[in-house]
Amino acid sequence: MTDRPDIAPDSGPDAAEATRRLIEVMARLRHPETGCPWDVEQSFRTIAPYTIEEAYEVADAIERDAMDELRDELGDLLFQVAFHSRMAEERGAFDFADVAAGIVDKMIRRHPHVFGDAAVDADGMPAQWERQKAEERAAKAEAEGRPAGVLDGIAGGLPSLTRALKLQKRAARVGFDWTDPADILDKIEEEVGEIRAEIDGRAPKERIEDEIGDLLFCAVNLARRYEVDPDSALRRTNAKFERRFRHLEAALRAEGRDPAGASLDEMEALWIAAKRAETAA
């Protein structure tokens, strides 16, 4: 699109019209002569971090049950889809309509019990999805002239905890997994011992990093065994840490002090008090 489309005022929450306006706004922003200089100079690589950030902001709004914020954050995420689609359209690769059509076709294909004659209950859905995704991965590998692998299709750009979980789940489907959760705990203790040994031996940072990575990978395995999402678990712990530390700060502020001027023992006592207050509540 090389002209400057007239963007009519929003006349109401009509999905088709709102989508059309979004696409036109994006085209206007990317116009090489009359668009926004910042938007024009962006690329897939420079926009990708914003896309990831917006997805996390959606998750945060959901975690806090903030519906007004969720609406806005979903809009920001949708704008990211429009941005990437527009850049692809400029290359002649695909456009927003292709993206929407593709996901519609995929959802119809993966829900034959809704759009076809298959009979599947809720319990059987995960297994059916995995079979269909495996068939799609196999077809892609064949088209690319290579053998299909168990770990195919797990994106390298996923957050590390999420990717570890997906790698383990995929390997477990072919039997590469511990059968007893106690074995995972034993492995965690083993990894802690190896970290201690590396630290005591003044090992280089790379060796310590490697051992810490092994420990985190084992922790993800333990979470998976008990159907706990490790990213969600860590997000809850982050929130808990922030809540308790703010309580600590407030207690010190009431005395005209701040954490930098308090001893570790004093801060630990305030931390324990915050923890007890939460438990009592």
Contacts in CASP RR format, 6 or more apart in sequence:
PFRMAT RR
TARGET T0000
AUTHOR 0000-0000-0000
METHOD contacts of the structure
MODEL  1
MTDRPDIAPDSGPDAAEATRRLIEVMARLRHPETGCPWDVEQSFRTIAPY
TIEEAYEVADAIERDAMDELRDELGDLLFQVAFHSRMAEERGAFDFADVA
AGIVDKMIRRHPHVFGDAAVDADGMPAQWERQKAEERAAKAEAEGRPAGV
LDGIAGGLPSLTRALKLQKRAARVGFDWTDPADILDKIEEEVGEIRAEID
GRAPKERIEDEIGDLLFCAVNLARRYEVDPDSALRRTNAKFERRFRHLEA
ALRAEGRDPAGASLDEMEALWIAAKRAETAA
1 27 0 8 1.000
1 31 0 8 1.000
1 89 0 8 1.000
2 31 0 8 1.000
4 28 0 8 1.000
4 31 0 8 1.000
4 34 0 8 1.000
5 24 0 8 1.000
5 27 0 8 1.000
5 28 0 8 1.000
7 21 0 8 1.000
7 24 0 8 1.000
7 25 0 8 1.000
7 28 0 8 1.000
8 21 0 8 1.000
10 17 0 8 1.000
10 18 0 8 1.000
10 21 0 8 1.000
11 17 0 8 1.000
12 18 0 8 1.000
19 96 0 8 1.000
22 78 0 8 1.000
22 79 0 8 1.000
22 82 0 8 1.000
23 82 0 8 1.000
23 85 0 8 1.000
23 86 0 8 1.000
23 96 0 8 1.000
25 82 0 8 1.000
26 79 0 8 1.000
26 82 0 8 1.000
26 83 0 8 1.000
26 85 0 8 1.000
26 86 0 8 1.000
27 86 0 8 1.000
28 34 0 8 1.000
28 35 0 8 1.000
29 35 0 8 1.000
29 36 0 8 1.000
29 39 0 8 1.000
29 40 0 8 1.000
30 39 0 8 1.000
30 40 0 8 1.000
30 86 0 8 1.000
30 87 0 8 1.000
30 90 0 8 1.000
31 40 0 8 1.000
32 40 0 8 1.000
39 83 0 8 1.000
42 83 0 8 1.000
42 87 0 8 1.000
43 87 0 8 1.000
44 84 0 8 1.000
44 87 0 8 1.000
47 80 0 8 1.000
47 83 0 8 1.000
47 84 0 8 1.000
47 87 0 8 1.000
50 80 0 8 1.000
51 77 0 8 1.000
51 80 0 8 1.000
51 84 0 8 1.000
54 73 0 8 1.000
54 76 0 8 1.000
54 77 0 8 1.000
54 79 0 8 1.000
54 80 0 8 1.000
55 77 0 8 1.000
57 73 0 8 1.000
57 76 0 8 1.000
57 77 0 8 1.000
58 70 0 8 1.000
58 73 0 8 1.000
58 74 0 8 1.000
58 77 0 8 1.000
59 235 0 8 1.000
60 73 0 8 1.000
61 67 0 8 1.000
61 69 0 8 1.000
61 70 0 8 1.000
61 73 0 8 1.000
62 70 0 8 1.000
63 235 0 8 1.000
63 239 0 8 1.000
81 96 0 8 1.000
81 99 0 8 1.000
82 96 0 8 1.000
85 94 0 8 1.000
85 95 0 8 1.000
85 96 0 8 1.000
85 98 0 8 1.000
85 99 0 8 1.000
86 95 0 8 1.000
86 96 0 8 1.000
88 94 0 8 1.000
88 95 0 8 1.000
89 95 0 8 1.000
89 96 0 8 1.000
108 115 0 8 1.000
109 132 0 8 1.000
110 128 0 8 1.000
110 129 0 8 1.000
110 132 0 8 1.000
112 118 0 8 1.000
112 120 0 8 1.000
113 119 0 8 1.000
113 120 0 8 1.000
120 128 0 8 1.000
130 173 0 8 1.000
137 148 0 8 1.000
137 149 0 8 1.000
137 152 0 8 1.000
137 153 0 8 1.000
138 148 0 8 1.000
140 152 0 8 1.000
141 147 0 8 1.000
141 148 0 8 1.000
141 149 0 8 1.000
141 152 0 8 1.000
142 148 0 8 1.000
150 170 0 8 1.000
150 171 0 8 1.000
150 173 0 8 1.000
150 174 0 8 1.000
151 167 0 8 1.000
151 170 0 8 1.000
151 171 0 8 1.000
154 163 0 8 1.000
154 166 0 8 1.000
154 167 0 8 1.000
154 170 0 8 1.000
155 163 0 8 1.000
156 163 0 8 1.000
157 163 0 8 1.000
158 166 0 8 1.000
159 231 0 8 1.000
160 216 0 8 1.000
161 216 0 8 1.000
161 220 0 8 1.000
161 230 0 8 1.000
161 231 0 8 1.000
161 234 0 8 1.000
162 230 0 8 1.000
162 231 0 8 1.000
164 216 0 8 1.000
164 217 0 8 1.000
164 220 0 8 1.000
164 230 0 8 1.000
165 220 0 8 1.000
165 223 0 8 1.000
165 224 0 8 1.000
165 229 0 8 1.000
165 230 0 8 1.000
165 231 0 8 1.000
168 177 0 8 1.000
168 220 0 8 1.000
168 221 0 8 1.000
168 224 0 8 1.000
169 224 0 8 1.000
171 177 0 8 1.000
172 224 0 8 1.000
178 184 0 8 1.000
178 187 0 8 1.000
178 221 0 8 1.000
178 225 0 8 1.000
181 222 0 8 1.000
181 225 0 8 1.000
181 226 0 8 1.000
184 218 0 8 1.000
184 221 0 8 1.000
184 222 0 8 1.000
184 225 0 8 1.000
185 222 0 8 1.000
187 218 0 8 1.000
187 221 0 8 1.000
188 215 0 8 1.000
188 218 0 8 1.000
188 219 0 8 1.000
188 222 0 8 1.000
191 211 0 8 1.000
191 214 0 8 1.000
191 215 0 8 1.000
191 218 0 8 1.000
192 215 0 8 1.000
194 211 0 8 1.000
194 214 0 8 1.000
195 208 0 8 1.000
195 211 0 8 1.000
195 212 0 8 1.000
195 215 0 8 1.000
198 207 0 8 1.000
198 208 0 8 1.000
198 211 0 8 1.000
199 208 0 8 1.000
219 230 0 8 1.000
220 230 0 8 1.000
223 229 0 8 1.000
223 230 0 8 1.000
223 233 0 8 1.000
224 230 0 8 1.000
240 278 0 8 1.000
243 274 0 8 1.000
243 278 0 8 1.000
244 271 0 8 1.000
244 274 0 8 1.000
244 275 0 8 1.000
244 278 0 8 1.000
245 271 0 8 1.000
247 270 0 8 1.000
247 273 0 8 1.000
247 274 0 8 1.000
247 277 0 8 1.000
248 259 0 8 1.000
248 267 0 8 1.000
248 270 0 8 1.000
248 271 0 8 1.000
248 274 0 8 1.000
249 258 0 8 1.000
249 259 0 8 1.000
251 270 0 8 1.000
251 273 0 8 1.000
251 274 0 8 1.000
252 258 0 8 1.000
252 259 0 8 1.000
252 262 0 8 1.000
252 267 0 8 1.000
252 270 0 8 1.000
259 267 0 8 1.000
262 270 0 8 1.000
END
